[in-house]
Amino acid sequence: MPVIELEKKTREALIRKLQQYFERELNQELGAFDAEFLLDFVTAKLGPRYYNQGLRDAATALSKRMDVLTEALEELERPEPRN
């Protein structure tokens, strides 16, 4: 499985969010280097679980939509004439 890569803007925004969280909730300053290190750890270790759950959720949603589509197509069927 490929490594989860984040765009530069996204990484920077997430690093700021981690820093804000540490300041607000833990009353601790988190430097940019430490925040980046933490983000890399969370992305590598937890990211695949969230990614896989997202895939499962998408598959479930798609399956439900396909069931509706299949029912709609079945309603369009015409009876075949008997000989």
Secondary structure as the mmCIF struct_conf table of DSSP 4:
data_model
#
loop_
_struct_conf.conf_type_id
_struct_conf.id
_struct_conf.beg_label_comp_id
_struct_conf.beg_label_asym_id
_struct_conf.beg_label_seq_id
_struct_conf.end_label_comp_id
_struct_conf.end_label_asym_id
_struct_conf.end_label_seq_id
HELX_LH_PP_P HELX_LH_PP_P1 PRO A 2 ILE A 4
HELX_RH_AL_P HELX_RH_AL_P1 LYS A 8 LEU A 26
HELX_RH_AL_P HELX_RH_AL_P2 ALA A 32 LYS A 45
TURN_TY1_P TURN_TY1_P1 LEU A 46 LEU A 46
HELX_RH_AL_P HELX_RH_AL_P3 GLY A 47 LEU A 76
HELX_LH_PP_P HELX_LH_PP_P2 PRO A 79 ARG A 82
#
